[in-house]
């Protein structure tokens, strides 16, 4: 077509089409009809036609089938509901009902899409007209299939909110007047005819995807119910999510008076006088089940609708605030998301800047969703991964290319996820600071209700604690009021919000009079967040801070000195997700190293003496309640040197305990019955003559901690020679496997408990440890590059050397990190050693929340736990199966 009349204008229009070649082909197809070609090439139609046909294959197919419909592109002005009804009436005069509805809907949607792609209208106008098109279709169908009246069509979801997508399902509820079996059958038949007239495919496709599954009783319930029966259901039987769905309900077709009667009657069920905290939790669980479904499908970062920071996050936040506050404030009972957000901001429930940013993000995400659906008129919400398709999508949005689109999508979804939390906590700030209390209408009752919805089980006590914390008579109180949005989410998302708040109150109470610290906190709000994380995570860390208030300043301002303060700082960083499990292990080991070094220095050794670390200490993998496995080595001869060495070792043990750690020297030769300290010569003699296999395993992770450096290095070197044989005999590998089984069967009882014993049980940390250690002992003699004390470092080195299969390596590494997180989270509160999951559902939920499972935590955590440990056990079994297959070599 570019060679014909008006080719310059055509080429200019094609340049700005999302896909110029697609537009050229589509114009040729539609332009085979002379009249359609002439209209397409006209100046008033060409710009819209090239944008539309250069993007939407659905529009091109429609115009190829009906070239006479090109005239619709000549007038893209928005239509009112009345104008759309008149257009639909004219179609009904020309075609049978089914064809009339489909022609009308496809023409109208093509016209709206063209206007949308030109960027000529707002999102609100676009979704409003799409919703009006659907409502007109429903009204026309209702008039034809249920002509006797007494029948109301209630729109839910996006139709109820007048915010439909191009390819949305239309969620409907049918209500009729009258009662009795005959009336019931008549109305159900009418509803069924209405659905068929819209949803059954014909040569023209479908008019609407009608979904009546949100009706009382779901898909198994009656298709229509009497007004009285429907209201009784919502009052007496409906689940919380069903009542939540009514937030977006509105009459869209049929008997308007009946529809209005339903809306008035259902309102008390949607917005009851008393809303139990369990109801809010049910809403949260519904959403998290959806999130888990999307996450399991690997779409959390690409799904515009249900992914992290997507459209549903905005809608959920707005609806939850409506549920909490709409019971007392009828102005909030607005079905449209953007309109509801505007009211929430106007009435003081949401900060205006937060509302504006959230609305901007919502408009971007909805527009992006529309672009995805315009192409083929299909329900899709996933960003494409193909670069060429992503480039066309970006051009349709007026962006330079895929990189710009991806960056903007990540920016907007991150913003939504952050604001999602702030929406709930900003009203608390205003309630307690008092700055907007009179304007917003917030008082104690709704504020306590909001606290309850955020997880505080004693909202009245929480209100009192927060009110005391932000006491304006104290400088500290004024500062806390200012930084309230920083601390409230931390406390509310902790394992036990009520306990966290009480502990935070204790910490602040210990320094309430320190105005200098208050000023520092005002300059650095993150300092308050660190203290909130400590309070939310740990009783023992809180006790350490309260016992010595100077530690509060040190932790808050990140100036920790002394092992106790440094240990609390690790708690704060870990609970804030600033440290991962390996980071915790390294940080705690560094603190322990300094404690041991200080204890040895205080003992003033008069002979060459070194402290060797084993196990988790040696590997830099300590947990919060880990013992410090140590051995003591000295250089000397005779009884006098042995006596001195024993006294030094005893003094070191006392010093370690005084610093708040528990040393364990029982890994030494002969255990508790053997000398506390030995010369290096004595160690070598023991290892070569009497050591058992498990003792050679222990040598894999030995590390010099403090004392004589040369002596420590010699100890490490000799230990490595023994830990890494040239060839691992089969009988020794078999002994290691038998030992693993014996530990599990003898130390974890009953057998059913092995599934949830994360240290010694099925797929637990011991499985990871034994699989890695037998691999190191098998290959480390001939491959020095695989030698590593740390578990993750060893797995990575073994995989890189191709002596550990990639799948097994991944499963073992994943299990080690996950189960170490479980152990840390289990021990972080009271610093008591933990080896198994707690038995009670409440404690399991608390543990899951500590691990970052924010919503529906227990089930999600247990599903992950079982999946990860099962894979870990299979990986361990594969490792030992490979060991059993290799040929026996010479013994060591």
C-alpha positions in Angstrom: 0.0 0.0 0.0 3.0 2.3 0.5 3.2 2.8 -3.3 -0.3 4.2 -3.7 -1.8 7.6 -3.2 -1.1 9.1 0.1 2.0 6.9 0.6 3.9 9.6 2.6 1.0 10.0 5.0 0.8 6.2 5.3 4.5 5.8 5.9 4.4 8.5 8.5 1.5 6.8 10.3 3.2 3.4 10.2 6.4 4.8 11.8 4.5 5.4 15.1 2.6 2.1 15.0 3.6 -0.4 17.8 4.5 -2.9 15.1 4.7 -1.2 11.6 4.9 -4.4 9.6 1.8 -5.9 11.4 0.0 -2.6 10.7 1.0 -2.7 7.0 -0.3 -6.3 6.6 -3.5 -5.7 8.4 -4.2 -2.5 6.4 -3.8 -4.5 3.2 -6.1 -7.3 4.4 -8.9 -4.8 5.5 -8.2 -2.6 2.5 -9.2 -5.3 0.0 -12.7 -3.8 0.3 -12.6 -0.5 -1.7 -14.9 1.4 0.6 -13.0 0.3 3.7 -9.7 1.2 2.0 -10.8 4.7 1.2 -12.0 5.3 4.7 -8.8 3.8 6.2 -6.6 6.1 4.2 -8.6 9.2 5.2 -6.7 11.6 7.4 -9.3 11.4 10.2 -9.0 7.5 10.4 -5.4 6.6 9.4 -3.6 7.5 12.6 -6.0 5.5 14.8 -6.1 2.6 12.2 -2.4 2.2 12.1 -2.0 2.3 15.9 -4.9 -0.2 16.3 -4.0 -2.6 13.5 -0.3 -2.4 14.3 -1.1 -3.9 17.6 -4.4 -5.8 17.8 -4.9 -8.9 15.7 -8.4 -9.2 17.2 -9.4 -5.8 15.8 -7.9 -6.7 12.4 -9.8 -10.0 12.3 -13.0 -8.1 13.1 -12.5 -5.6 10.3 -11.6 -8.2 7.8 -14.8 -10.0 8.6 -16.8 -6.8 8.7 -15.1 -4.1 6.6 -18.2 -1.9 6.9 -17.3 -1.5 10.6 -14.3 0.7 9.6 -16.6 3.7 9.9 -16.5 3.2 13.7 -12.9 4.5 13.7 -14.1 7.8 12.2 -15.6 8.9 15.5 -13.7 7.8 18.6 -15.3 10.2 21.1 -16.3 8.6 24.4 -20.0 7.4 24.5 -22.4 7.9 27.3 -24.4 5.0 28.7 -27.5 6.5 26.8 -25.6 6.7 23.5 -24.4 3.1 23.9 -27.9 1.9 24.6 -29.1 3.6 21.4 -26.3 2.0 19.4 -27.2 -1.4 20.9 -30.9 -0.8 20.0 -30.0 -0.2 16.4 -28.0 -3.5 16.3 -31.0 -5.3 17.8 -33.1 -4.1 15.0 -30.7 -5.4 12.4 -29.5 -8.8 13.8 -30.7 -11.6 16.0 -30.1 -11.1 19.7 -26.8 -13.1 19.9 -25.3 -11.5 16.8 -26.5 -8.1 17.8 -24.8 -8.3 21.2 -21.5 -9.6 19.7 -21.4 -7.0 16.9 -22.1 -4.2 19.3 -19.6 -5.3 21.9 -16.8 -5.9 19.4 -17.3 -2.6 17.6 -17.5 -0.7 20.9 -14.3 -2.3 22.3 -12.4 -1.7 19.0 -13.3 2.0 19.2 -12.3 2.2 22.8 -9.0 0.4 22.1 -8.2 2.8 19.3 -8.7 5.7 21.6 -6.7 4.1 24.3 -3.7 3.3 22.0 -3.7 6.9 20.8 -3.3 8.0 24.5 -6.3 10.2 24.1 -8.2 9.4 27.3 -7.7 8.6 31.0 -7.8 5.1 32.5 -11.0 6.1 34.4 -12.8 7.0 31.2 -11.6 3.8 29.4 -12.6 1.4 32.1 -15.9 3.3 32.7 -16.9 3.0 29.1 -15.9 -0.7 28.9 -18.1 -1.3 32.0 -20.9 0.6 30.4 -20.6 -1.6 27.2 -20.9 -4.7 29.4 -23.9 -3.2 31.3 -25.7 -2.4 28.1 -25.1 -5.9 26.8 -26.5 -7.3 30.1 -29.5 -4.9 30.0 -30.3 -5.8 26.4 -30.0 -9.6 27.2 -32.1 -9.2 30.4 -34.8 -7.4 28.5 -35.0 -10.2 25.9 -34.6 -13.2 28.1 -36.5 -12.1 31.2 -39.1 -9.7 29.8 -41.5 -10.0 32.8 -39.2 -8.1 35.2 -38.8 -8.9 38.8 -35.2 -9.8 38.1 -32.1 -7.9 39.1 -28.6 -8.4 37.8 -25.9 -7.4 40.3 -22.4 -6.8 39.0 -19.5 -7.8 41.2 -15.7 -7.4 40.9 -14.5 -5.1 38.2 -17.9 -4.8 36.7 -19.3 -3.8 40.1 -16.5 -1.2 40.4 -17.1 0.1 36.9 -13.5 -0.7 36.1 -13.6 -3.7 33.7 -10.7 -4.8 31.5 -10.9 -5.5 27.8 -11.2 -9.2 28.5 -12.5 -9.4 32.0 -14.8 -12.1 33.2 -18.1 -10.5 34.2 -19.0 -11.6 37.7 -22.7 -11.6 38.3 -25.3 -12.3 41.0 -29.0 -12.8 40.1 -31.7 -11.8 42.5 -35.5 -12.1 41.9 -38.7 -11.0 43.7 -41.4 -13.4 44.8 -40.9 -16.9 46.2 -41.9 -20.5 45.7 -40.7 -23.4 43.5 -42.4 -22.1 40.3 -41.0 -18.7 40.6 -37.6 -20.1 41.5 -37.6 -22.3 38.3 -38.8 -19.4 36.2 -36.0 -17.0 37.4 -33.3 -19.6 37.1 -34.3 -20.4 33.6 -34.2 -16.7 32.8 -30.8 -16.3 34.3 -29.5 -19.3 32.3 -30.9 -17.9 29.1 -29.2 -14.6 29.8 -25.8 -16.3 30.3 -26.1 -18.3 27.2 -27.1 -15.4 25.1 -23.9 -13.6 26.1 -21.4 -16.5 26.6 -22.1 -19.2 24.1 -19.7 -18.9 21.1 -21.1 -18.2 17.7 -19.5 -17.2 14.4 -19.1 -13.8 16.0 -17.4 -15.1 19.1 -18.9 -14.2 22.5 -20.3 -11.0 23.9 -19.2 -11.4 27.5 -17.5 -14.1 29.6 -20.2 -14.3 32.3 -19.1 -15.9 35.6 -21.9 -16.5 38.2 -19.6 -18.5 40.5 -19.6 -15.8 43.2 -23.3 -16.4 43.9 -24.4 -17.9 47.3 -23.3 -21.5 47.4 -20.9 -21.1 44.5 -21.2 -23.2 41.4 -23.4 -25.7 43.3 -25.9 -23.0 44.4 -29.1 -21.8 42.8 -28.4 -19.6 39.8 -30.9 -17.0 41.1 -32.3 -16.6 44.6 -35.1 -14.5 46.0 -34.2 -11.2 47.6 -35.1 -12.5 51.1 -33.1 -15.8 50.6 -30.1 -14.0 49.3 -30.0 -11.5 52.1 -30.4 -14.3 54.7 -27.5 -16.1 53.2 -25.2 -13.1 53.5 -26.3 -12.5 57.0 -26.1 -16.0 58.3 -23.9 -18.2 56.1 -21.5 -16.2 53.9 -17.8 -16.5 54.4 -15.8 -13.3 55.0 -14.4 -13.4 51.4 -18.0 -13.5 50.1 -18.9 -10.4 52.1 -15.7 -8.8 50.9 -16.9 -9.4 47.3 -20.0 -7.3 48.1 -17.8 -4.2 48.6 -17.8 -4.0 44.8 -21.4 -4.9 44.2 -23.9 -2.6 42.2 -27.0 -3.1 40.2 -26.2 -3.2 36.5 -29.3 -4.5 34.7 -32.8 -5.7 35.2 -35.2 -4.4 37.9 -33.3 -1.4 39.3 -35.6 -1.0 42.4 -35.0 -4.6 43.3 -31.3 -4.1 42.8 -31.3 -1.1 45.1 -33.2 -3.1 47.7 -30.6 -5.8 47.6 -27.8 -3.3 48.1 -29.5 -1.6 51.0 -30.2 -5.0 52.6 -26.8 -6.5 52.2 -24.8 -3.5 53.6 -25.1 -4.6 57.3 -23.6 -7.9 56.4 -20.7 -6.4 54.5 -20.1 -3.7 57.2 -21.2 -5.3 60.5 -21.2 -3.3 63.8 -18.5 -5.7 65.1 -15.8 -7.1 62.9 -13.9 -10.0 64.5 -10.1 -10.1 64.1 -10.5 -13.6 62.7 -12.4 -12.1 59.8 -9.5 -9.9 58.8 -7.2 -12.8 59.1 -9.4 -14.8 56.7 -9.2 -12.0 54.2 -5.4 -12.0 54.5 -5.3 -15.8 54.1 -7.4 -15.6 51.0 -5.0 -13.2 49.4 -1.9 -15.2 50.4 -3.3 -18.4 49.0 -3.5 -16.6 45.7 0.1 -15.2 46.1 1.4 -18.7 46.9 -0.3 -20.0 43.8 1.3 -17.4 41.6 4.7 -17.9 43.3 4.6 -21.6 42.9 4.0 -21.1 39.1 7.1 -18.8 39.0 5.1 -15.7 38.0 5.5 -13.5 41.1 7.7 -11.1 39.2 5.9 -11.1 35.8 2.2 -11.2 36.5 0.7 -7.7 36.4 -2.5 -8.7 38.2 -1.6 -11.1 41.0 2.2 -10.8 41.2 4.1 -9.1 43.9 3.3 -5.4 43.9 0.6 -6.0 41.3 -2.9 -4.8 40.8 -4.3 -7.1 43.5 -2.0 -5.6 46.1 -3.6 -2.2 45.5 -7.2 -3.6 45.5 -6.5 -5.7 48.6 -5.1 -2.7 50.5 -8.0 -0.5 49.6 -10.7 -3.1 50.4 -9.2 -4.1 53.7 -9.2 -0.5 54.8 -12.8 -0.3 53.6 -13.7 -3.3 55.7 -12.1 -1.9 58.8 -13.4 1.7 58.6 -16.4 1.5 56.2 -18.6 0.1 59.0 -18.5 3.5 60.7 -17.9 5.8 57.7 -20.4 5.2 54.9 -18.4 7.6 52.7 -15.9 4.8 52.2 -18.4 2.3 50.7 -17.3 3.0 47.2 -17.0 0.1 44.7 -14.5 1.7 42.4 -10.9 1.3 43.5 -9.6 4.7 42.4 -12.7 6.5 43.7 -12.4 4.6 47.0 -8.7 5.6 47.3 -9.6 9.2 46.7 -12.2 9.1 49.5 -9.8 7.3 51.9 -7.3 10.1 51.3 -9.9 12.9 51.5 -11.2 11.5 54.9 -7.8 11.2 56.4 -7.5 7.4 56.4 -4.6 7.4 53.9 -2.0 10.1 53.4 -2.6 12.1 50.3 0.9 11.6 48.9 0.6 7.9 49.5 -2.8 7.8 47.7 -1.5 9.8 44.8 1.5 7.4 44.3 -0.7 4.3 44.7 -3.2 5.7 42.2 -0.4 6.5 39.7 1.0 2.9 40.0 -2.5 1.4 39.7 -3.2 3.4 36.5 0.1 2.2 35.0 -0.5 -1.4 35.9 -4.0 -1.4 34.6 -2.9 0.3 31.4 -0.2 -2.3 31.0 -2.8 -5.1 31.6 -5.0 -3.5 28.9 -2.2 -3.6 26.4 -1.6 -7.3 27.1 -5.3 -8.0 26.4 -6.0 -5.8 23.4 -3.8 -7.9 21.2 -6.0 -11.0 20.9 -9.0 -10.1 23.2 -7.8 -12.8 25.6 -7.4 -12.9 29.4 -3.7 -12.6 30.0 -1.7 -10.9 32.7 1.9 -12.0 32.1 4.6 -9.8 30.8 6.1 -11.4 27.7 9.6 -12.8 27.8 10.3 -12.7 24.1 12.3 -9.5 23.3 10.5 -8.7 20.1 7.0 -9.0 21.7 8.2 -6.9 24.7 9.5 -4.2 22.3 6.1 -4.0 20.6 4.4 -3.8 24.0 6.7 -1.0 25.1 6.0 1.0 21.9 2.3 0.6 22.4 2.9 2.4 25.7 5.0 5.2 24.1 8.2 3.9 25.7 11.6 3.7 24.1 12.1 0.0 24.4 12.0 -3.1 26.6 14.5 -1.8 29.1 12.4 1.3 29.8 9.3 -0.8 30.3 11.0 -3.4 32.5 12.5 -0.6 34.7 9.2 1.2 35.1 7.4 -2.0 35.9 9.9 -2.9 38.6 9.7 0.7 40.0 5.9 0.7 40.1 5.5 -2.8 41.6 8.2 -2.0 44.3 6.4 1.2 45.1 3.0 -0.6 45.4 4.5 -3.2 47.7 6.0 -0.6 50.0 2.9 1.6 50.1 0.8 -1.6 50.7 2.3 -1.6 54.2 2.2 2.1 54.8 -1.5 2.4 54.1 -2.2 0.5 57.3 0.2 2.3 59.6 -0.2 5.9 58.6 -3.6 6.2 60.2 -2.1 5.0 63.5 0.4 7.8 63.3 -2.3 10.3 62.9 -4.4 8.9 65.6 -1.6 8.9 68.2 0.2 12.1 67.0 -3.2 13.9 67.0 -2.2 16.1 64.1 -5.2 15.0 62.0 -7.4 13.3 64.5 -10.1 16.0 64.4 -10.0 16.1 60.6 -10.0 12.4 60.0 -12.5 11.4 62.7 -10.2 8.8 64.1 -10.9 7.9 67.7 -10.0 5.1 70.1 -12.6 2.6 68.9 -11.7 2.5 65.2 -8.0 2.7 66.0 -8.2 -0.3 68.3 -10.0 -2.1 65.5 -7.2 -1.2 63.1 -4.7 -2.5 65.6 -6.7 -5.8 65.8 -6.6 -6.1 62.0 -2.9 -5.7 62.1 -2.4 -8.7 64.4 -2.5 -7.3 67.9 -4.6 -9.7 69.9 -5.0 -7.2 72.8 -5.7 -4.0 70.9 -6.8 -2.1 74.0 -3.5 -2.8 75.7 -1.7 -2.1 72.5 -3.4 1.3 72.2 -2.4 2.2 75.8 1.2 1.2 75.1 1.4 3.2 71.9 -0.2 6.2 73.5 2.4 6.1 76.3 5.3 5.7 73.8 4.4 8.8 71.9 3.8 10.9 75.0 4.3 14.5 73.8 5.6 15.7 77.2 8.9 13.8 76.5 11.3 14.5 73.7 11.5 10.8 73.1 7.7 10.6 72.7 7.7 13.4 70.1 10.5 11.6 68.2 8.6 8.3 68.3 5.4 9.9 67.0 7.4 11.3 64.1 9.0 8.0 63.1 5.9 5.9 63.9 5.4 4.5 60.3 9.0 3.1 60.6 8.4 1.0 63.7 4.7 0.0 63.5 5.2 -2.4 60.5 8.1 -4.1 62.3 6.2 -4.7 65.4 3.0 -5.7 63.7 4.7 -8.2 61.4 6.7 -9.9 64.2 5.9 -13.3 65.5 3.9 -12.0 68.4 3.0 -8.3 67.9 1.7 -7.8 71.5 4.9 -9.2 73.0 7.0 -7.2 70.6 5.2 -4.0 71.6 5.7 -4.7 75.3 9.4 -5.4 74.8 9.8 -2.3 72.7 8.2 -0.3 75.4 10.7 -1.8 77.9 13.6 -0.8 75.7 12.4 2.7 75.2 11.5 3.0 78.9 15.1 2.3 79.8 16.3 5.4 77.8 13.2 7.6 77.8 15.0 10.4 79.6 18.0 10.4 77.2 17.2 13.5 75.1 20.5 13.2 73.3 19.6 9.8 72.0 16.2 11.0 71.1 17.8 13.7 68.9 20.0 11.1 67.3 17.0 9.0 66.6 15.2 12.0 65.0 18.1 12.4 62.6 18.3 8.7 61.9 14.9 7.0 62.0 16.5 3.7 61.0 18.0 3.6 64.5 14.5 3.2 65.9 13.8 0.5 63.4 16.8 -1.5 64.6 15.5 -1.4 68.2 12.0 -2.4 67.0 13.5 -5.4 65.2 15.3 -6.4 68.4 12.1 -6.1 70.4 10.1 -8.0 67.7 12.6 -10.8 67.5 14.1 -11.6 70.9 13.4 -11.7 74.6 17.0 -12.4 75.5 18.3 -9.5 73.4 15.7 -7.2 74.9 16.9 -8.2 78.4 20.5 -7.5 77.5 19.6 -4.0 76.3 17.4 -3.2 79.3 20.0 -4.5 81.8 22.5 -1.9 80.5 20.9 1.0 78.7 24.2 2.1 77.2 23.8 -0.8 74.9 20.6 0.7 73.6 22.5 3.6 72.2 25.2 1.4 70.9 22.8 -0.8 69.0 20.6 2.0 67.8 23.4 4.0 66.4 25.4 1.0 65.1 28.3 1.5 67.4 28.4 -1.9 69.1 31.2 -2.7 71.5 31.5 -5.8 73.7 30.3 -9.3 72.8 26.8 -8.8 74.3 26.1 -5.6 72.3 27.5 -7.1 69.1 25.3 -10.2 69.6 22.2 -8.0 69.9 23.3 -6.1 66.8 23.3 -9.4 64.9 19.8 -10.1 66.1 18.7 -6.7 64.9 20.3 -7.2 61.5 19.0 -10.7 61.0 15.4 -9.9 62.0 15.6 -7.0 59.6 16.7 -9.3 56.8 20.0 -7.4 56.5 21.9 -10.6 57.3 21.2 -14.0 55.8 21.9 -17.3 57.5 25.6 -17.6 56.4 26.0 -13.9 57.4 24.7 -14.7 60.9 27.1 -17.6 61.2 30.1 -15.5 60.2 29.1 -12.6 62.5 28.6 -14.8 65.5 31.8 -16.7 64.9 33.7 -13.4 64.7 32.3 -12.4 68.1 33.1 -15.8 69.5 36.6 -15.6 68.2 37.1 -12.3 70.0 35.6 -13.7 73.2 38.0 -16.7 73.1 41.0 -14.5 72.3 40.1 -12.3 75.2 39.7 -15.2 77.6 43.1 -16.6 76.5 44.8 -13.3 76.9 43.3 -12.9 80.4 44.7 -16.4 81.3 48.3 -15.2 80.5 49.7 -18.4 79.0 53.3 -19.0 80.0 53.8 -21.7 77.4 53.0 -22.0 73.7 49.3 -22.6 73.7 46.5 -22.4 71.1 42.7 -22.7 71.1 41.3 -24.7 68.1 37.7 -24.4 67.0 35.6 -27.3 65.7 32.2 -27.9 64.3 30.1 -24.7 63.7 32.7 -22.5 65.3 35.4 -23.9 63.1 33.2 -23.5 60.0 32.0 -20.0 60.8 28.5 -21.3 61.0 27.3 -20.5 64.5 23.7 -20.2 65.5 22.3 -18.0 68.2 22.4 -20.8 70.9 25.4 -22.7 69.6 28.0 -24.1 72.0 31.6 -23.3 71.2 33.4 -26.6 70.3 37.0 -26.1 71.3 40.2 -28.1 71.8 43.3 -26.9 73.6 46.8 -27.7 72.3 50.2 -26.7 73.8 53.9 -27.3 73.3 55.8 -28.7 76.2 56.9 -31.9 77.9 56.4 -33.4 81.3 53.8 -33.1 84.1 54.5 -29.5 84.9 53.7 -28.3 81.4 50.6 -30.4 81.3 49.4 -28.9 84.6 50.0 -25.4 83.3 48.2 -26.2 80.1 45.2 -27.6 82.0 45.0 -24.4 84.2 45.2 -22.2 81.1 42.4 -24.2 79.4 40.2 -24.1 82.6 40.7 -20.3 82.8 39.7 -19.9 79.1 36.5 -21.9 79.7 35.7 -19.7 82.7 36.3 -16.6 80.6 34.1 -17.8 77.8 31.2 -18.5 80.2 31.6 -15.1 81.8 31.1 -13.5 78.4 27.8 -15.3 78.0 28.8 -18.2 75.8 28.8 -22.0 76.6 32.1 -23.7 75.6 32.2 -27.5 74.9 35.5 -29.3 75.0 34.1 -32.8 74.8 35.2 -33.5 71.2 38.8 -33.9 72.5 40.4 -37.3 72.5 38.7 -39.6 75.0 36.0 -37.0 75.6 35.4 -35.9 79.2 37.7 -38.7 80.4 40.7 -37.3 78.5 43.1 -34.5 79.4 41.6 -31.0 78.8 44.7 -30.0 76.9 47.2 -32.1 75.0 50.5 -31.5 73.2 50.5 -31.7 69.5 52.5 -34.9 69.6 49.9 -36.4 71.9 47.1 -35.5 69.5 49.0 -37.1 66.6 49.7 -40.3 68.5 46.0 -40.6 69.5 44.7 -40.0 66.0 47.1 -42.5 64.4 46.5 -45.3 66.9 43.0 -44.9 68.4 40.8 -42.4 66.6 37.4 -43.4 65.3 35.9 -42.4 62.0 33.7 -39.7 63.4 36.8 -38.0 64.9 38.4 -37.8 61.4 35.1 -36.2 60.3 35.4 -33.6 63.0 38.9 -32.7 61.8 37.4 -31.4 58.5 36.2 -28.2 60.2 39.1 -27.5 62.6 40.4 -23.9 62.7 42.9 -22.1 64.8 41.0 -19.5 66.9 43.5 -17.9 69.3 47.0 -18.2 70.8 50.3 -19.3 69.3 49.8 -18.9 65.5 52.5 -21.3 64.5 51.2 -24.0 66.8 47.7 -23.4 65.5 48.8 -23.7 61.8 50.7 -27.0 62.5 47.6 -28.4 64.2 45.5 -27.5 61.2 48.0 -29.0 58.8 48.2 -32.3 60.6 44.4 -32.4 61.0 43.9 -31.9 57.2 46.3 -34.8 56.4 44.2 -37.1 58.4 40.8 -35.7 57.4 41.5 -36.0 53.7 42.9 -39.5 52.9 44.2 -40.3 49.4 41.4 -42.8 49.0 38.4 -43.2 51.3 38.0 -46.9 52.1 34.6 -48.4 51.4 34.2 -49.6 54.9 34.9 -46.2 56.3 32.2 -44.7 54.0 29.8 -47.4 55.1 30.6 -46.7 58.7 29.7 -43.0 58.2 26.4 -44.0 56.6 25.6 -46.4 59.5 26.5 -43.7 61.9 24.1 -41.3 60.3 21.3 -43.9 60.5 22.1 -44.7 64.1 22.0 -41.1 65.1 18.6 -40.6 63.6 17.1 -43.8 65.0 18.5 -43.6 68.5 18.3 -39.8 69.1 15.0 -38.9 67.4 12.1 -40.8 68.9 9.4 -41.7 68.1 10.0 -42.4 64.5 7.2 -40.0 63.4 9.2 -37.1 64.9 12.0 -37.5 62.4 10.0 -35.7 59.7 10.1 -32.5 61.7 13.4 -32.8 63.5 15.4 -30.2 61.5 18.7 -31.1 63.0 18.9 -34.9 63.0 15.7 -36.0 61.2 14.6 -36.8 57.7 16.4 -34.5 55.3 17.7 -32.3 58.1 21.0 -30.6 58.8 22.7 -33.8 59.6 21.8 -35.2 56.2 23.4 -32.2 54.6 26.5 -32.4 56.9 27.1 -36.2 56.3 26.6 -35.9 52.6 29.1 -33.0 52.3 31.6 -34.5 54.7 31.7 -37.9 53.1 32.2 -36.2 49.7 35.1 -34.1 51.1 36.7 -37.2 52.6 36.3 -39.0 49.3 37.7 -36.4 47.0 39.7 -33.9 49.1 42.8 -36.0 49.2 43.3 -35.8 45.4 41.5 -32.5 44.9 42.8 -29.9 47.3 40.6 -27.2 45.7 37.5 -28.8 47.2 38.7 -28.4 50.8 36.5 -26.0 52.6 35.4 -25.7 56.2 32.1 -24.0 55.4 29.2 -26.1 54.2 28.1 -23.8 51.4 31.7 -23.2 50.3 32.3 -27.0 50.3 29.2 -27.7 48.2 30.1 -25.0 45.7 33.7 -26.4 45.4 32.6 -30.0 45.0 30.1 -29.0 42.3 32.7 -26.9 40.5 35.0 -29.9 40.5 32.2 -32.0 39.0 32.4 -34.6 41.9 28.9 -33.6 43.2 26.0 -33.7 40.8 24.4 -30.2 40.3 20.9 -31.3 41.4 22.2 -32.8 44.6 24.4 -29.8 45.2 21.4 -27.4 44.8 19.2 -29.5 47.1 21.8 -29.7 49.8 22.7 -26.0 49.7 19.0 -25.0 49.7 18.3 -27.3 52.7 21.3 -26.0 54.6 20.3 -22.3 54.2 16.6 -22.9 54.8 17.1 -25.2 57.9 19.8 -22.9 59.3 17.3 -20.1 59.0 14.8 -22.3 60.8 17.3 -22.9 63.6 18.3 -19.3 63.9 14.6 -18.2 64.0 13.9 -20.9 66.6 16.7 -19.8 68.9 16.6 -16.0 68.4 13.9 -15.3 70.9 15.3 -16.9 74.1 18.7 -18.2 72.9 17.7 -21.8 73.9 19.0 -24.6 71.6 16.4 -25.9 69.2 16.6 -29.0 67.1 12.9 -29.7 66.0 9.9 -27.7 64.9 7.6 -26.8 67.8 4.6 -29.0 68.2 1.7 -26.5 68.6 0.2 -24.7 65.6 0.5 -21.4 67.4 4.3 -21.8 67.9 4.7 -23.0 64.3 2.9 -19.9 63.1 5.1 -17.7 65.2 8.2 -19.4 63.8 6.9 -19.0 60.3 6.4 -15.3 60.9 10.0 -15.0 62.2 11.1 -16.5 58.9 9.3 -13.9 56.9 6.1 -15.7 56.0 3.9 -12.6 56.4 0.5 -14.0 55.4 -1.0 -17.5 55.9 2.4 -18.3 57.4 2.1 -21.8 59.0 0.8 -23.7 55.9 3.2 -22.0 53.5 6.2 -22.6 55.8 5.3 -26.3 56.4 4.8 -26.9 52.7 8.3 -25.4 52.0 9.8 -27.4 54.9 8.5 -30.8 53.7 9.5 -30.1 50.1 13.0 -29.0 50.9 13.8 -31.7 53.4 12.4 -34.4 51.1 14.8 -33.2 48.4 17.7 -33.0 50.8 17.1 -36.6 51.9 17.1 -37.8 48.3 20.3 -35.9 47.6 22.0 -37.4 50.6 21.0 -40.9 49.5 22.3 -40.3 46.0 25.7 -39.2 47.4 26.1 -42.3 49.5 24.9 -44.5 46.7 27.7 -43.2 44.5 30.2 -43.8 47.3 29.1 -47.5 47.5 29.7 -47.9 43.8 33.4 -46.9 43.7 36.2 -49.4 43.9 37.9 -50.0 47.2 41.4 -48.6 47.4 44.2 -49.0 50.0 43.3 -48.2 53.6 44.7 -45.2 55.4 
